[in-house]
Amino acid sequence: MKKGDRARIPYILYSVLAENTDRDHLMSMPGIIAFLETEYGISPDSRTILSYIHAMQDEGIDIRFVNHKTTQGYYLCRTMSLDQAFVLNDAVSRIRFLSEEDRTVLNEVIGSSLSVHERRFLSQISLTPQHEEGTRTLDSIHTLLSAVRSQKKISFYYFDYTVTKQKKYRRKKERYLGDPYAVVSGNGKYYCVIYAENHHGFANYRLDKMEDLRILDKEYERKPFRIDDHMRASFNMYHGTAETVTLKCRTDTAGILFDEFGKNIIISEVSDDWFTASIRTAVTPTLTGWLLQFCDRITVLKPESLIREIRKTGEHIMSTYAGGLKNDR
C-alpha cells in the first residue's frame, strides 16, 4: 500500500458502499477488497476495512451487515428510500415550468441518495412526460429566497403570452417593484408573494412570467403576514377577500365540498337528503363556475351578491346559446 493510501481508505470505502450497495445489493468483504484493488489500486486487508466500518458506525453512519444462509455482506442504509425517491422524482417530472436543466439537476440530487442499482431501476419506472420549454425556475427561486431572507426589494418585468405565443409585457414593459415575502406553489406552478406599496396589498406573481429579476440594494420593513392565511385566501382558485357563503346541499355532495374547501366547514340542518353548509371563501367567477356544475344538487342561500352573479351567468349562457337552439329546430 502506497504512502497516503491509508488516509484515503475511509472516504473511498464510504463512496463504494454509497454507490454500490442497498438492502437488496450487498458487498461481501472479499468483494469490497477486490473492488478496491481493481478500481482504486489499493489492497487493505479485511481487518483494516472492518476497523474503518466500525469507526464510521460509531460516527452515526448506518452501515449494516447481513448474514443469511444464501448471502452475506455489507450495505449502507439510505436516508431516502426508493419509494420516497420515486414520489419526489415524479413530482419533479410534473412541474411544467421547470427547464430541462433544472429538472436534471433536481433528479440528480434525488438520485445521489440512492445506489446505482436503485437509480437504474428508478429511471426505468419513472414518468418522463413531454414538457413545454421551461424557464430557469431554480435560478428565480434562488434569487427570490435570497431577497426574502435579506428583506430586500426586487424589480422585474412581467409578461403574458399572446395568441401567437409571443411575450406581451404588462405596464408597457415598465419594471414592477415590490417586497417579496414567500415563494409558494399552487395549481402546478410557482409564485412569489409580493407586497406592492402602490396597491397596499399582497399579490401572487408566477415565476415563469417574471423576467430579468433583480434584487435591489434597498431593505423593506415587513408587514404583518401569515403564509397559511394567505394561501387559504389566494389559492384553490378562490383569490380575494373571504366571506361566509351558505349553501343548501344534497347529502351526496358532502365529500365533494370537503375535497374542495377542506373540513373546516360548518354543517347544520342535516336531513336524510339535504344539509346546510357554511364556508369561508372569496366570491369569484371561479366559485360561480364551480357551483354551476352542481346546479341541481347545491343551492346558494347567502350572500345575495353570489346569487345575483349566478343568475347573471345563467342568463348569459342562455343568451349565448339561444341562437344555436333555434337553428337546430
C-alpha positions in Angstrom: 0.0 0.0 0.0 1.4 3.3 -1.0 2.1 6.1 1.4 -1.0 8.1 2.0 -3.4 5.4 0.8 -4.4 4.5 4.3 -5.7 8.0 4.9 -7.9 7.7 1.8 -9.4 4.4 2.6 -12.4 5.6 4.9 -13.5 8.1 2.2 -13.1 5.6 -0.6 -14.8 2.9 1.4 -17.8 5.1 2.2 -18.1 6.1 -1.5 -18.0 2.5 -2.7 -20.7 1.4 -0.2 -22.8 4.5 -1.0 -22.7 4.0 -4.8 -22.9 0.2 -5.0 -25.0 -1.1 -2.0 -28.5 -1.0 -0.7 -30.6 -3.5 1.2 -31.0 -5.6 -1.9 -27.4 -5.4 -3.1 -24.8 -6.3 -0.6 -21.0 -6.3 -0.8 -19.1 -9.1 0.9 -15.7 -8.5 2.5 -13.9 -10.3 -0.4 -16.0 -8.3 -2.8 -15.0 -5.0 -1.1 -11.3 -5.9 -1.2 -11.5 -7.0 -4.9 -13.3 -3.8 -5.8 -10.8 -1.5 -4.0 -7.9 -3.2 -5.7 -9.4 -3.3 -9.2 -10.9 0.2 -9.2 -8.6 2.1 -6.9 -5.4 0.1 -6.9 -5.3 -0.2 -3.1 -5.2 -3.5 -1.2 -6.2 -3.1 2.5 -6.7 -6.3 4.5 -10.1 -7.3 5.9 -9.1 -6.2 9.5 -8.3 -2.7 8.2 -11.6 -2.4 6.3 -13.6 -3.7 9.3 -11.9 -1.2 11.7 -13.0 1.7 9.4 -16.5 0.3 9.1 -16.8 0.2 12.9 -15.4 3.8 13.1 -18.0 5.0 10.6 -20.7 3.2 12.5 -19.5 4.9 15.7 -19.9 8.3 14.0 -23.5 7.5 13.2 -23.1 6.3 9.6 -25.7 3.4 9.2 -23.6 0.6 7.7 -25.3 -2.8 8.3 -24.1 -6.4 8.0 -26.5 -9.1 6.7 -25.7 -12.7 7.3 -28.3 -15.0 5.6 -27.9 -18.6 4.6 -27.6 -17.7 0.9 -25.8 -14.4 1.1 -23.9 -12.1 3.4 -22.4 -8.7 3.1 -22.5 -5.0 4.0 -24.7 -2.2 2.8 -25.3 1.5 3.5 -28.7 2.2 4.9 -30.2 5.1 3.0 -31.7 8.3 4.3 -34.1 8.2 1.4 -36.0 5.0 0.4 -36.7 4.0 -3.2 -40.4 4.8 -2.8 -39.7 8.2 -1.4 -37.3 8.9 -4.3 -40.0 7.8 -6.7 -42.5 10.2 -5.3 -40.0 13.1 -5.4 -38.9 12.2 -8.9 -42.5 12.0 -10.1 -43.3 15.4 -8.5 -40.3 17.0 -10.3 -41.4 15.4 -13.6 -44.8 17.0 -13.3 -43.7 20.6 -12.7 -44.3 22.0 -16.1 -42.4 25.2 -15.8 -39.0 23.8 -14.8 -36.4 23.8 -17.6 -34.9 20.5 -18.6 -31.7 21.7 -17.0 -33.4 22.4 -13.7 -35.2 19.0 -13.9 -32.0 17.2 -14.5 -30.3 18.9 -11.5 -33.1 18.0 -9.2 -33.3 14.4 -10.3 -29.5 14.1 -9.9 -29.9 15.4 -6.3 -32.6 12.8 -5.6 -30.5 10.1 -7.3 -27.5 10.9 -5.2 -29.3 9.4 -2.2 -29.7 6.1 -4.0 -27.4 3.3 -5.1 -26.5 2.8 -8.7 -28.9 -0.1 -8.8 -31.8 1.9 -7.4 -31.1 4.8 -9.8 -31.1 2.4 -12.8 -34.5 0.9 -11.6 -36.0 4.4 -11.0 -35.1 5.5 -14.5 -37.0 2.5 -15.9 -40.2 3.1 -13.9 -40.4 6.9 -13.6 -42.7 9.0 -15.6 -41.0 11.2 -18.2 -43.7 13.3 -19.8 -43.2 15.8 -22.6 -43.0 19.4 -21.3 -43.2 22.7 -22.8 -39.9 24.7 -22.9 -39.4 25.7 -19.3 -37.8 28.7 -17.7 -34.8 28.7 -15.3 -37.2 28.4 -12.3 -34.4 27.3 -9.9 -32.5 30.5 -10.7 -35.6 32.6 -9.9 -36.3 30.7 -6.7 -32.7 31.1 -5.6 -32.8 34.9 -6.2 -36.2 35.3 -4.5 -35.3 33.3 -1.5 -32.1 35.4 -1.1 -34.3 38.6 -1.3 -36.8 37.2 1.2 -34.0 36.2 3.6 -32.3 39.6 3.4 -35.6 41.6 3.2 -34.5 43.3 0.0 -36.9 44.8 -2.6 -37.0 43.3 -6.0 -37.8 44.5 -9.5 -38.7 42.6 -12.6 -40.7 42.6 -15.9 -43.9 40.7 -16.0 -45.5 39.4 -19.2 -48.3 37.3 -20.7 -48.4 35.3 -23.9 -50.4 36.4 -26.9 -52.4 34.1 -29.2 -49.3 33.8 -31.4 -47.3 32.7 -28.4 -45.3 36.0 -28.2 -44.5 37.7 -25.0 -46.6 40.8 -24.2 -45.2 42.8 -21.3 -47.5 44.4 -18.8 -47.3 48.1 -18.0 -45.7 48.7 -21.4 -42.6 46.9 -20.1 -42.1 49.1 -17.1 -40.4 47.3 -14.2 -42.5 46.0 -11.3 -41.3 46.9 -7.9 -42.2 45.1 -4.7 -41.3 43.4 -1.4 -41.0 39.6 -1.6 -42.4 37.6 1.3 -42.5 34.0 0.2 -42.1 31.5 -2.6 -45.1 29.2 -2.8 -46.6 26.6 -5.2 -50.2 26.3 -6.3 -52.1 24.8 -9.2 -48.9 23.2 -10.5 -47.0 26.5 -10.7 -44.6 28.5 -8.6 -45.4 32.0 -7.3 -43.8 34.8 -5.4 -45.9 36.5 -2.8 -45.1 40.2 -3.2 -46.4 43.3 -1.3 -46.8 46.3 -3.6 -46.9 49.7 -2.0 -49.0 51.2 -4.7 -51.7 48.6 -4.2 -51.3 48.4 -0.4 -51.7 44.6 -0.5 -50.2 41.2 -1.3 -50.4 39.5 -4.7 -49.0 36.4 -6.3 -46.7 36.6 -9.4 -45.9 33.5 -11.4 -42.2 32.8 -11.6 -42.3 31.6 -15.2 -43.7 35.0 -16.2 -41.2 37.1 -14.3 -38.2 38.3 -16.4 -34.9 40.0 -15.6 -35.4 39.5 -11.8 -33.1 41.7 -9.7 -32.5 42.2 -6.0 -32.3 45.9 -5.1 -30.0 47.3 -2.5 -32.9 48.6 -0.5 -34.4 46.9 2.5 -38.1 46.9 3.3 -40.0 46.7 6.6 -42.1 43.6 6.9 -45.9 44.0 7.2 -47.9 41.5 9.3 -48.1 38.4 7.1 -49.2 34.8 7.8 -48.4 32.4 5.0 -51.3 30.0 5.9 -53.9 32.7 5.8 -52.6 34.0 2.5 -52.6 30.5 0.9 -56.1 29.9 2.0 -57.3 33.2 0.6 -55.2 33.1 -2.6 -55.2 29.6 -3.9 -57.6 26.8 -4.6 -58.7 29.2 -7.4 -60.6 31.5 -4.9 -58.5 34.6 -4.6 -59.9 37.6 -2.8 -61.5 38.8 0.4 -63.1 35.8 2.2 -66.7 35.9 3.2 -69.3 33.4 4.5 -71.1 31.5 1.8 -74.2 29.4 2.9 -75.2 26.5 0.7 -78.1 24.0 0.7 -76.6 20.7 -0.4 -77.6 17.2 -1.2 -76.1 14.8 1.2 -74.1 13.1 -1.6 -72.1 16.3 -2.1 -70.5 16.3 1.3 -67.3 14.6 0.1 -67.1 17.0 -2.8 -67.3 20.0 -0.5 -64.7 18.6 1.8 -62.3 17.9 -1.1 -62.7 21.5 -2.4 -62.8 23.6 0.7 -61.4 21.4 3.5 -63.1 20.0 6.5 -63.4 23.4 8.4 -66.9 23.7 7.0 -69.8 24.4 9.4 -72.6 21.8 8.8 -76.1 22.4 10.1 -79.7 21.4 9.5 -79.0 17.9 8.4 -81.8 15.7 7.0 -81.9 12.5 5.0 -81.4 14.2 1.7 -80.1 17.7 2.4 -77.8 19.7 4.7 -76.8 23.3 5.1 -73.1 24.2 4.8 -71.3 27.5 5.7 -67.9 28.0 4.1 -65.4 30.9 4.2 -64.2 31.7 0.7 -63.8 34.5 -1.8 -66.7 35.1 -4.1 -65.1 34.9 -7.5 -66.1 33.9 -11.1 -64.2 30.6 -10.4 -66.5 29.9 -7.4 -69.6 30.7 -9.6 -68.4 28.3 -12.3 -67.7 25.6 -9.7 -71.2 25.9 -8.2 -72.9 25.8 -11.6 -71.6 22.2 -12.0 -73.9 21.2 -9.2 -76.9 23.4 -10.1 -79.4 20.6 -9.2 -77.5 19.5 -6.1 -76.2 22.7 -4.4 -78.2 25.9 -3.9 -76.7 29.2 -2.7 -78.7 30.7 0.2 -76.2 33.6 1.0 -74.8 36.0 0.2 -77.2 37.8 -2.1 -74.3 39.1 -4.3 -73.4 35.5 -5.2 -77.0 34.6 -6.0 -77.2 37.6 -8.4 -73.9 36.6 -10.0 -75.1 33.0 -10.6 -78.4 34.3 -12.1 -76.4 36.7 -14.3 -74.1 33.9 -15.5 -77.1 31.7 -16.2 -78.9 34.4 -18.2 -75.7 35.0 -20.2 -75.3 31.3 -21.0 -79.0 31.1 -22.2 -78.5 34.2 -24.3 -75.3 32.9 -25.9 -76.8 29.5 -26.8 -80.3 30.6 -27.7 -79.5 31.2 -31.3 -78.0 27.8 -31.7 -81.0 26.1 -30.2 -83.3 28.0 -32.6 -81.2 26.9 -35.6 -81.4 23.3 -34.5 -85.2 23.2 -34.6 
